[in-house]
Amino acid sequence: MGSKRKVLVVEDDPTIAESIAVRLRAEGFEVDLAHDGPAGVAAAESGRPDLLVLDVMLPGFDGLEVCRRVQAARPVPVLMLTARDDETDLLVGLAVGADDYLTKPFSPRELTARVHALLRRVERRASTDGVLTVGDLEVDPVQRRVRRGGDEAHLTPIEFELLAYLAARPRAVQPRERLLAEIWGWGEAAGTRTVDSHIKALRRKLGADLIRTVHGVGYALEVPA
């Protein structure tokens, strides 16, 4: 029992919440449920889940506020669910610390694939033995800490994975599709705005000059020496 990964599902529709829980339990996860914003934050604090499946629209306060509060206390991967294919919602969700999103309706198979992929990416450690240093940027894959110019930055789990991947290949242009496949485990290119949003967050936290955009292709890490 102790080896089971724990997922907290915060969803106010009991039918959807239960169907997600049934599917994840069948996949071997331990699942807790909460049905509104305050209960979601409380359950995340007490249960210390390995991952959150979090609906955007919730009673009490919304999923964006839940995500903000949970991430402030402890970095944890978050998969957001939204009923609307609204780019603003999705980008705001990613900005407050969500790692991935699904638009309803979605298949249970797609949900579990995303959950497994997120956990795999978070658990994976960079193959390097030491700290990655590019210019004044330091990425420590063992302690999962990032500093630029000596100042520490607080990154979400997926932001860290993305930065570590780019830092291990400095100045090499990485296509969005490759980043999606390597970091998120996606086999198709439908989520390029997910990559763009996380790059934006890294620039905001670590400096606008950190990552170069190669238009029509992808991104490269180019920290001045």
N, C-alpha and C positions, 0 to 999 in steps of 0.2 A: 504493500500500500504506500509505503514511504517513497517509493521510486516513481510513483505516478506524477505526471506533470499536472498542475492545477490551472484550470481556466475559469475565470469569472465572466459570466454572461450578464450584461446589464441591458435589459430589453423590457419595455413596458407591455408589449403584446404577449400574453401568456402562451398563446399557441405557437408563435415564432420562438419564444424563449425555450419552451419545452422541446420543440423539434430540434433546435440547435443542441440542447443538452443531451437528448437521446443519441444524436449522431456522434457527438464528441465522446460520450461515455462508451459507445460502441467501439470507438477508436482507441480506448484505453486511458482517456483523460479522467481526472477527478473534476467535477463541475459544480460550481456554486452559482446561484442565481440571485439577482437583485432586480427590482422593477421600477426604481426611480433614482434620480440623481444622488440625493443624500445617502440612500441605502447602498448605492454603488460605491461611493467614496468610503463609507464605513466598512463594507465588505472587503474592499481592496486593502484597507489598513489592517484589519483583523486577520484576513485569510492569506495575505501575501501571495497572490496568484502569480504564476509564471507568465500569464498572458491575459489580456482583457479583450473580450468581444463586446463592443460598446455601441449602442444605438445613438444616433445624433439627437433625435427628438425624444425627450424624457420628461416626465412630471418632476416637479421640485426645482431642479435646474437641469440644463441640457447636457448632452454628452460632451460637448466642448469644454464645459466647466468641470465636469467629472475628470476628463483627461488632463486638464490643466492642474487640478489639485492632486491627482494621483501621481503625475510625473514630477511635481514639485517635491513630493515626499520620497519617491523612489523610482528610478527609471525602470519601466516595465513595457514590453511590447504591447501595442494597442492596435487592434483591427476594428475600424469604425464601420458601422452600417448606416446607410442613408437611404431614405425612401425616395429622394429626389436626385436626379442626375444633374445636380447643380454644382458647377465648377467652383463657385465661391465657397459653398459649404465644404467641399472636399479640400480646397486649399487652406481654409481656416483650420480644418481638422488636422491637416498635416503640420500646420504651423504651430499648433499647441502641443504637439508631441505624438500624434498618431503615426503609426508606421506604414499602414496600408488601409485600404477601404474596399468595401463591396457595396454596390448599389442594389437595393431590393427591386424585383425579386431575384434571388440567387439560388443556385442549386446547393444542397447540403455537401455534395462532392467538392464543389468549388470552395466552399467555406473551409472544409477540413484540409484541403490542399494548401490554402493560404495560411492556416494555423500552423501546419507542419513546416511550411517553408519559412515562416517567421521565426519559429523556435529554432530551426536548424541554423538560420543565419546568426541568431543571437548567441547560440551555444558554440558556434565555430570560432576557433581561435586562429589568429594569423600564424602562418608557419614560421615566421621569423623568431629567433631566440631573444632578440633584444629590441630596444626602442627604435622605431623608425624616425629618422631625422631628415627633414627636407627644409633647408634654409633655417628659419627660426621656429619651424613647426616640429613638435615632438609628439609622436603617437605611441603609447605604451600598450601593446596588445595583451600583456599579461594582467596588468592592473586596470586595463581599459580606461586609461586617462589620457587627456589631450591637453597640450599646452602650446601657446603661441607667444613668443617673446617672453616666456616665463609665466604668463597668465593662464590659469587653468580655465577650460571651457566645459560647460555642462552639456553633453550631447545625449540624445535619445539612443537606444541600442542600435537602431538601424542607421541613424546618422553616423554613429561610430564605425559601423561596418563599411559604409560607403566611403568615409574618409580614409579608413585603413586600406581599403582596396586601391583607392587612387594614390595614396602615399607610398604604397609598395611599388607603384609604377609611375614615378614622377615624370612629368612632361610628356608622357605617352597619352595620346588621345584615346579615350574610351567611348565607343558608341553607346548611346542610350540603351539600345537593345541588349548589348552585352552586360551593362550594369543591371538592367532588369533581370536578366537570367542569373547573374552571379549573386546579386544581393537579395533580390526578392524571390528568386526561383520561378520567375514567369517565363513561359516559353513563347509568348507572343508580345507584340509591341504596343498593345492597347494602353499601357499605363505610363507612357512617357512623361505625362505631367506629374506623376508621382516622383520621378527622378528629378524633374525641374524644381519641384517644391522643396525637396530635400537639399538640393544644391543651394537654393536660395537661403535656406535655414543655415547651412554651413557658412555661407558668405556673411550672413547677419551676425553669427556668433564668433567667427574667426577672422573676418576682414574680407572686403569686396574683391581684393586682389588675389585671393587664395586660389581660385579655380577659374581657368580660362574657358570661355564658351567657344566651341568650334562650330559655327552655324551650319545646320543641316547634318551634323555628324554626332557630336557629343561634347565631352568635357575632358580637360586635362588639369592636373594639379601643377601649378607653377609658382612656387613661393620664391620671392626674391631672396638671394643669398645674403 
